[in-house]
Amino acid sequence: MAWEVTRTVRVRLDVPDDPKSDLHATNDKFQYCANRTADWAWRYPDEDCVTSKSEAEAAIYDDLREETDYLHANLVQKAIKRATDDIGNCVDRLADGENTSKPEYDTFSIVYDKRAGTYYRDKVSLATVNGRVECEYDLPDDPDGTPHGEYLLNDDYSFSTSTVHYDSEADEFYLHAAMERELDVARPEKAEHSNVLGVDCNVDDHIAVTSTGAFVGNADYLNHQRREFEKRRASLQQTGTRSAHLTFQRIGQRFGRWSEDYLHRCSKEIVAEAKRHGCTHIAFEDLEQIRERISDDKKFQQWAFRELQEQTEHKAELAGIVVETVEPSYTSQQCSKCGCTLEENRDGQHFKCLDCSYSANADYNGAKNIARKLTLKLQRGQKSPAGGAFCQYALKLGTMTVNATEVASDTYVSAERESTDKPTASAVGS
């Protein structure tokens, strides 16, 4: 079954001098439409906010066209959609008890669909308040191996609704081109076709451990590199010279590229592990909870977790593998064999169940619990959880099938028979 993936490529636009003011004027009117829509649709706390694009268009589209001297129709529609979508997100946050306020728009960001913008492989034609402006792309001399070559210049990808941004410091315009492609790869159509790989992410020791028994990356090494970078950065800040400032910027960019590449290799290994075991899903813990589990001086690790998950999702999508998150409570304390949940079960990197005496690496045990949680969620999503085929999750030796009794009654049922040896270490970061 074919399904669609989207990749965004940032490319600098070579905008002729005279039309630059036209683009700025177009942005002013686009942001005016977005702000006017937000003013009209934001009714909190007295009434329900309007989150329907069609309702907003019916009420204020004609007025916005007139008030902007008939800005391109599609730009007006996209401005309305941006505001109603953002207000919808605000309503969701309010429902979750979070503080939020009416969206406001004051930056340069114009949304162009394929009617307001005509896209080519080497240039784009953009509608403005003063007719169209044609801008060539500033492409690398050798685009092979770059996002430009992989997506923008790849005929397998087609252009979709994109955005134009402006960097005021450099006085440069950029197109964030959304590139779409249909992939003819197998993807689970029903829950009973699923096979889940669980992934436990860590602050120390290995970056990730899978339910199939693979250690991925080295968190201690990543933290060491970060500390060395921060030491040098602090020294350069103390120096305070122009040369030190330039060096500070250069090493910051270098470290960012290095850490991103390191996590790229880790995410690649996770997806490869999922493919080796025929997995349809990869399960992580919900990253929103990580802030509560790590101290303030570990904020870098919070970023690393998020970056690792995003890169894994990016690669898994191309392989037809779905990445989902589960609620993280007790994954490190629960026995993956009998379900006993005690804080005393875990002692650092060692896990030993005080009930059934099951013993394993603590992160490996946690990864299996994460996999089980998503498997149960998928099984419960079936129309008849007690009937039909069962969902399963991947282990070091074979798979574990979720028992229908467990799904129906929330009772932990063990049918697992596997080795308790420490998982195999990955080569990444060793």
N, C-alpha and C positions, 0 to 999 in steps of 0.2 A: 504494500500500500504506500503510495507516494505521500510525502508530507513536506512542508515548507520550512526552510531555515532562512534567517536574515542575518547579514553581517554588515556592520557600519564601517565605512572607510572615510578617514579625514584627509581631504586633499585641498591644497592651497589654490585659490582662484587668481588668475591673472586678469584683474579688472581694469579696464581702461580708465584714465584719470577722470574724464568728464562724467561717466555714469556712476561714479562712486557716490556722488551726492544723491543720485536717484535711488540708490539702494538704501541710503540712510533715511531718506524721506519715506520710502516704502516701509522700512522697519518702524518708523514713528507711527504710521497709520495702522500697521499690523498690531503693534502693542496697544494702540488706542482701542482697537476693536476687542482685544483680549481683556483689557481693563474695564471697558464698558460692559462686556458680557459678565465679568466677575461682579461688578457693582449690581447688575440687574439680578443675577442668579443667587447671590449670597443673601440668605434670609435669616441666618442664625443670629440670635437664639429665638426670635419671635415666631418664625415659620420654618417649614422644611425648605432646604436649599434646592434649587433646580439643577439637576445633573443630566438632564436630557438635552442632547444637542439639537434634536428636531424641535423640541419645545422652545428652546432659545432662538433658533433660526426663525420660527414662525412669529415670534414676538418682536425681535429687534433687527433681523437681517436687513430689511429694507431701510431702516433708519441708519444703520451702520454704513450701508452703501452710499447713502446720500451725505452723511456726515463726513465721509472720507473722500468726497468728490469721486465716487465710484471706483474705489480701489478694486482690483481684479476680484471677481466673484469668488473664486476658489480660495484666495488669500483670506477673505472675510470669513468664509466657512471654516477654514483651518484655525483661524484665531478663536472663533466661537467654540470649536471642538477642544482646543487647548484649554480654555478656561473651564468648560463644563467637566472635562476629564479631571482637571486639577481639583475642582470643587468636589467631585465624586470621591477623590482620595481623601480630601479633608473630612468629608462626612464619615468615611470609614474610620479615620483616626478618632473623631469625636465619639463614634460608637464604641471604640475600644478604651474610652476614658482618657485619651491624650489631648493635650492642649494644641490648638491650631488657630489659624486666623484666615481671613479672606486672602486669596492669592493676589499678588501684585506683580506687574510686569514692567521692568525698566531696563532690560538688557537687550542686546542685539541678537535676535533669534527669530528667523522667518521660516515658516513651514511651507515647503513647495511640493505639491503633488505633480503628477505628470501632465496636468493641464496648465498649471501656472509655470511649470518648469519643463523644458524639453531637454532630455538627457542624451548625451553621446558619450563614446568611450574616451574622447579627448577634450570635450568642452561641454558647457551647459548654457542654455538660453533661458534667462530669468525674466519674468514679468515684473515691471516696476511701475511707478506712478507716471513715468514718462516713456512708455513703450518698453520694448524688450532690450536687454543687454546681454551680449554674448561674451562668455568668459572661458578662456582656455584653462585646462588643468596644468598645474606645475608638477609634473611627474618625475620620478627619479630616472637617471640615465639608464640604470639597470633595474627594472621593476621586479625581476624574478626573486621570489622569496619574500616579497613585501606584500602588505595588504592590497596595495594598488594592483600588483600583478595577479594576486590570488583571487581577488574579487572584482575590482573595478574594471580591469581589462579582460576579464574572463567571460567569454560569451555564454558560459553555462549559467551566469548570474544576470538578472535583469534589474533595472532601476526601479525603486519604489519611492514613496513619499520621503523626502529628505529635508534637511534644515541647512540654512545659511547662517554662519556666525561671523562675528567681526572681532579681531584682536586689536584693541585700541592702542596698545603699547607699540606694536609692530606695524600698525596701519595696514593690516592684511585681512582679507576675507577668506573664509574657509567653507567648503561644502562638506557636510557630514552626510555622505551618500549612503543610503540604505539599499543594500544589494540582496535580492531574493533569489532563491533557487529551490526547485522541487527535487527532493531526493527519493529515489525508488529503493528504499531500504526497509527491512522488516521492522515493524514496531508493534508492540503488544496491543491488540484490539480489545481484549477482554482481560479481566483480572486473573482468570485462571491460567492465562498464558505466561504469567510473570515469573521471573526468577531474580531475586534481589541480592545485590552485593552491598553489605554494610561497611561503612567507613567511619572509624573513630579518629578524630583529629586531636592533636596533643600540643601542649605548651613545651614539654620537655621530651627527651629521648627521640623517638621517631615522629615525624610530622603526621603520618597517618598509618593506621593498621587496618587491614581489611578482614572481613569475615571468612575469607578463603585462606588466611594465614600468610599474608604478605606484609612486610614492613616497608614503608615507602618514605624516603627522605630522612633527614636528620635535623630535628628542631634545634638541638644543641649547637650544631654547626651554623645554622641560620642565625641564631641568637648571638653567637660569637662574632660573626661577620657584622651584625648590626651594632654590637657594642664597640667594635674596633672603628666602625664608621663614625659613631657618635663621639668617640674620644677625639678623633681627628677633626671632626666638625667643631667641637668645643674649643680645641686649640686654635683653629683658624679664626673663630669668632673673637677670641681673646686678642689675637694679633691685630685685627681691625684694619689692615691695609687694603688698598684696592686689589692688589695681587692676591691677597688671602681671600677676599670676597669672590673673585673669579674662580679661584681654586675650589672654594666652598661649593659654588654652584656646579662645577664640573664633576666633583667626586659624588655630589648628591645624585646627579643624573646617572653616573656610572653605577652607583650602588642600586638605584632603582631598577636599572636595566638588568643588573646581575640577579637581584632577588626575584624579579619577574620571570627571568629565564629559568631560575632554579625551580620555582613553583610550576612553571610550564612543564618541566621534565617530570615533576612529581605527579601532576594531573594526567600527563600522558601515560604514566605507569598505572595509575588507577583505572583509566579507561581500558588499557590493554589487559589488565587483570579481569575486568568485567567481560571483555570479549572472549578471553580464554575460557571462561566458565559459562559462556552462553547466557549472560545476565541481560535482562531487559530493563532493569532499574538499578540505580545507585542511590543509596540512602545515606544522608548526612544528618547530624543533629541540627536543630534549628539554630542558626547563627544569632538570632535575636537574644538568645539566652546566654551567650558566651560572656557578655559583659559581667554577668553575675558570678561567673565561675573563675575569673582571673583578676588579679590585682591590677591597679592602675599602671604599674610599671611594665605590664605585659600588653599594653595597647598595640604594640607592633604585632603581637601574635594574633590579636583579634583581626587586624588587617590581613595577616597571612591566611587565617582560616577562610575569610571571605574571598580573598583572591584565589585561593586553591579551589574553593567550591565553584566560583564563577568560571575559572579556566576548565575545570572538569566538565561542567555543564556545556561549555562551548564545544569541547571535543566530543563529548558523548552524543550531542545532538546530531552531529554528522554521521555517527554510527547507528543512529536509531535507538539510542539508549536514553531513558527518561531519568532525570535527576530530581529527587524529591527530598524533603526534610521531615524529620519526626521530632516530637517533643522529647527533650533530653533527660527528663527526670529518672533517676535511679539506674541509668544505663551502666554506670561504673560500679554500682553496688549489688546489682542483681546477678544471681547465678544463671548463666545461659543454659545450664543443664536441667536444674530443678525449679528455678524461679524464686528461690530464697532471696530475700532482700534485706541485707544487714550492712550497716556502715563498716562493721568489723571484718566483713568478707575481704575487703581490699586493704593491702598494705603496700603502698607505693606502686611499683610495677608488678607486684605479685598478687594474684587473686586465688583465694582458697575458700570454698564455701564451707561455712560452719555447720551446715545441715547435711549435705551429701558428700562432702570432702572433695568435690571437683576442684582441680587445681589447674591454672593456666596463666599465661601472661595477661595482666589486667586489661590492657588495651584490646587485645584479641577477644577477650570475653565481652568487653563493651561493644566491639564492632558487631558481634553476633547478636547482641541485644538490640542494637540499632536496626540491623537487618530484619529481625523478628518483628519489630514494631511496624515497619513499613509493610511487611508481608501481611500482618494482621489487618492493617488499614485497607490494603487492597482486597483481601478476602472479604472483609465486612462490606465492601462496596458492591459485591455481587448481589443480585436480586435474591438469591437463595443461598446464604452462606453455608448452610448445613448440607447442601447438595451440590452435585456437579464436581468438576475438577478442583483440586486444591492449589493454592499458591505455595511457592517455596522460596527458600533463600539458599545462597551458595555457601558451602563450607569448604574447609581444606580437603576433606575426603567426601566428595559427593554433595548432596543437598539435603535440606531439612524441610519437610512438608508440614504446613500448619494444620493441626488437627481441628476438625469441624467443631468438636466439643469446646475447645479453647475459644474459638471465635464466638460461639453462641453464648457461653457462660462466663467469659473472662477468666476461666480457670486455666492456670498454666499447666499444659500437658507436655511431657517430654517424650520424644520418640527418637532422640538423638544418639547416635553411636559414632564416635569419632575419636581420633587421637587427641591427647591433651598437651602435646609437645608445643614448644614455643614456635610461633610462625616463622617462616623463612624471610630473611632480611632482603630487602630490595637493594639493588646496586646504586640507586639514586642517592647521592650525598654521602656515600660511604668512603 
